[in-house]
Amino acid sequence: MSTTFKYNNKLITTPNLEKKLKQMKITLDDIEIIDIPIKKEDNESNDTVLYYFYNPTTKYKQCSIYNTCEEGYVQITKEEYYNQGN
């Protein structure tokens, strides 16, 4: 079971509290134990743009974070990518 504690206004979760305190060279008196772990907010948004490609010769489809693809592939829409059969 993991333990969550607060030290210097930071939340730290560890599976082995004694070992962590020893590593940090602090004692139980220096920390505040948090009974219920607080979920950290995920401030990163997923703004990744995906590009979809299709090779009419080989019938292969490819999804990429890059807007270019190997020779022979043509760019298609997301709907075409998911609706086009192999």
Protein Blocks (a to p, Z undefined) as FASTA:
>chain_A
ZZdddeehiacddfblklmmmmnopafklpccdfbacddddfbdcfbccdddddfknopa
cddfbfbdcehiacddfklmmmpcZZ
